[in-house]
């Protein structure tokens, strides 16, 4: 939107608790086992509201061009769209229909110049794919609007910092009452304004009671702000590694955020409030900077999850987050 939101093994565990949830206790990384399949289900908030299974059980189509991709992801029938290789096209976002899994076949799966839009849809998985350099006129790298149950896992989203802050739009923006969304095991980097949850201070009537989002085991690197910026909603942010992120987690406009076991390196404002946003923060390493968020009330979430202590986060995340899987 253009408005003012360890190892493949760790992913799998968080791909996760979907099959056999354990607990929210801190565990040793050695206990985490690798599992990656087209039939994996969503984690975090994406595991709620009936769960997120994408196109599992539907048809499977492999695509390698923009035209093939846009045609394959449309419609509401169950479908798995496998992206093979790199697709480059300067164009508007491809609109993704309900009951869809978009899977990058391997680390070479990449969309350049166009992103994807999940709008007025439900039950969507976007996994193991890179998306880069989507111009602001063409939308976000990944946008979710008026949609529920979206799992974004093992993606690599980026632009560059050489152009001004409005040359590109958001990397991961969730707006207009989007709900039950999870971003996990992803590499989010080289961008001005990374991830917006709730697009406007004036949209409380639509957004309040929605915008439930989980960010887990992601690597944010060389970002100016919004990692994320969250209005009105409910955020669970755990086991993320932040490097060279100027303004980190911004809770605002009544948002309630649970921030657990994250690590910040070279961040000016790792966690802060704007317009009465709130946070509960535990076991975070803010890298010598301060927690400037107002004290919140969100101490638990309605799903099981596994996390590591902040001392283990870098080893668990860096090098594993991103489109590092193979199907």
N, C-alpha and C positions, 0 to 999 in steps of 0.2 A: 504494500500500500504506500501511497505517497503522502500519508498524513503523519502530524506530530502527535510497538511491541516487537579382562584387560588384556585387552587382548581380545581377539575374536572370541576368546574364551569368556571374557567378562561380559561381552555383549550377549553371549549365549545364555549366560546365567540370567541375564536380565531379559533374555528372550525367553526365558527366565523362570522366573517365578510363574510365568504363564502356565507352564505344564505342571511344575511341582513347587509351589511357593514354599519358602522356608520361613524366614522371619525377617524382622528389620534389625537383627543384631549384626554387629560388626563381625566379619569372618576373615580368615586368612585367604590370601589370593590363591594359594595352592589348592584350595577346596573348590575353585571355580572350574567347571568343565566346559569344553567347547561343544557347541551345537549350533548349526546353521542350516535351515531348511526353508524352502518356499512355503511350507505350511506352518511356520512359526506364527504365534499370535502376539498381539500387542501387549506392552508392559505398562506399568505405571497407570496414570489416569486413562490411557487407552485400553486398559484391561477392564474398565468399568462400563456400566451402561450396556451390558450384554456382550462386551468384548469386541476386539478388532481382529478379524481373520482375513480381511481383504478378499481376494479372489480365489482363495483355496477351494478346490473342488470344481472350479470352472475350467474353461478352455485356456490353453497356453499358446501365446503368439510371440514369436521372436521378431524384433524390429531392428532396423539399422538406418532408417531415414526419418526425416521430420514428418513427412506425409504418412508414413506407416505408423509412426508413434502417435500422432494426433488422432488418427482413425482408431487405433487399437485401444486407447484409454477412454474413449467416449462410451456412453451408454451405461446402463445399470446392471446388465447381466454379469454374473461372476466371471472373472477373467484374470489371468496372470500375464502381464506384458513383460517379456524379458528383453532388455536392451543389450544389444551386442555391439561393442565398439563405440566410437565417438560420433556424435551427431552435432553438426554446427549449422545454426540457422538464426539470423537476426529476425525475431518474430515475437508476437504476443505469446503469453503463457498458453500452454496446452491445457484445456479444461478436462479434468479427470472425473469420471462418473463414479457412482457408488459401487461397492463390492469389487474393488480393483486392487491388485498388487502390481506395483512397478518394481521390477527387480533388475539390478545391474548384474549381468552374467559374471563379470569379474572386475578387477580394478581398472580395466580399460573403458568401462561404460561411463560415458560423459556427455552431458548436454551443454553446449556452449552457445550463448546468445539468446536462449529462451528458457523459461522456467515452466512450472506447473501450477495450476490453480485448482484447488478442491473447493468448489462452491455449490452450496445447496445439495450436498452429498453426505453419505455416511459409509463407514467401513472401508477405509482406504489405507493401504500400506505402501510406503515409498522407501526402498531399501537398497543399499549398496551401490549408490550411483553418485557421480559428481555433477554439480551444476555450477557454471561459472559465467561471469560477465554478462548478466542480463541487464540491459539498459533500463533506466527508470521509465522511459516511455513504454516499455514492454512488460512492466510489472515486477513482481518479486521472483526470487529464485524458487521459493516454495511459498505459496499463499494459501491460507485456509480461511474461508468465510462461510458463515451460516451452515457449518458442517459439524458433524460429530464423529467420534471414534476414528482418529487418524494417528497412525504410528509411523514416525519418521526415524529410521534406524540406519546407522552406518552410512550416512551420506557425507559428502565433502562439498561444502558450499562456500563460494568466495567471489571476490571481484578484484579490486586493487585499491591502493591508497594514493595513487598518483593523480587521479582525477578528483574533482571536488566532491563534497559529501552528497550532493544531489544528482550526480551523474548516473549512479546506480540506485535502485530502490532497496528494499529489505532483502535479507537472505531467508529469514524464516518469520513470516508475519501471520499472526492469528487474530482475526478481527470479526466484527459483526456476530457476536455471540457464538463463535467457534467453541467447541467443548469436547472434553475427553480426548486430549491431544498429548502425545508423548514424543519427545526428541531424545534419542539415546545413541550413545556410541558414535557420535558424529564429530567431524572436524570442521569447525566454523572459523573462517580466517580471512585476513586481509580485506577488511571492509570497514566503512564508517559506522553504519547503524545496523547492527546485526539482526536483532530479533525483537519484534514488537508484539505485545499481547494487549489488544484493545487500542483502537486507532485514534480515539479522540476523547478529550475530557468531557465532551458534551454528549457522549453516547451511553450514559449510565442506564437509561431505561431499557435499552436493548441488551446490554452486556451484563448487568448485575445478575448474579445467580448462575452465570456461565463462565467461560474462559478458565476452565480447570485444565492445567497444563503441568506435565512433568518434564524436567530436564535432568538427565542422568548420564554420567560417564562420557561427557563431551569434552572436547579440547577446543577452547576458545583462544585464538592466537592472533595478535596484531589487529585488535579491534578498538575503535574509538569509544563506542557506547552501545547500550541496549543488549545486555547479555544475561537475561533479557530486561526490557522495560515492560512492566506489567500493570495495567490499570484494572480496577474493579474486581479482578478475578482471584483465583486461588492457585498458587504455584508451589510445587515441590521440586527443589533444586538441590541435587546431591551428587557427590563424587565427580564433580567437574574440575578440570584443570584450566586455569586462566593465566595466560602469559601475555604481557604487554597489552593489557586491556585497561584503557584509561578510566572509563566509567563503567562499572560492572553491573550488578543487579540493582535496578531501580524499582522499588515498590511504591505505587502511587494511587491516588484516588480510591482509597479504601481497600486496596488489594491486601490479601493475607498470604504470606509466603513462609514456607518452612525451608530453611537453608542449612544443609547438613554436610559436613565432611568434604568441603571444597577447598581448593588451594589456589591462592592468588600470588602471582609474582609480578612485580613492577606495575601495580595498579594504584591509581590515585584515589579512587572511590570504589572500593570493592562492593560495598553494600550500603545503600542509602535510601532515604524516603523523600518523596515529593508529594505535596498536597495530601498529607495524612495517609500514606501507605505504611504497611506494618510487616514486621518479620520476626520470626523466632529463629535464632542462629545458634547452632551447636557444633562443636568439634571442627571449626573452620580455621584455616591458616590464612590470615589476611595479609601476610607478608610485611608486617610492620605498619600497615595502614589501619584505619579505624572502621569499625562498624558504626555507621551513622543512621541506621534505620530505627524507627520507632518500634517499641516492643509490641509484638503481636500476640495472637491467641492460637494460631494454628500449630498444634504440637503433634498431631497424628494425621495420617491419611488412611483412606478406606481400603487399602490394598496391601498385600505382603510384598516386601522387597528385600534385597540383600545389598549391603553396602560394606565398604572397607573404611578403615580409619584414614584421616587426612594424610598421614605419613606414607600410606601406600598408594595414594591416588595417582601420582605422576607415573609410577611404574605400570600401573594398571591401565592408564588411558593413553599416554603419549606413544605414538607409533602403532596403536591398535585402533583408535578412533578414525573414522573415515570409511571410504569404500574399500575395505581390506578383506572382504569375504570372497569366497568363490562358490558358485552353485553348480 
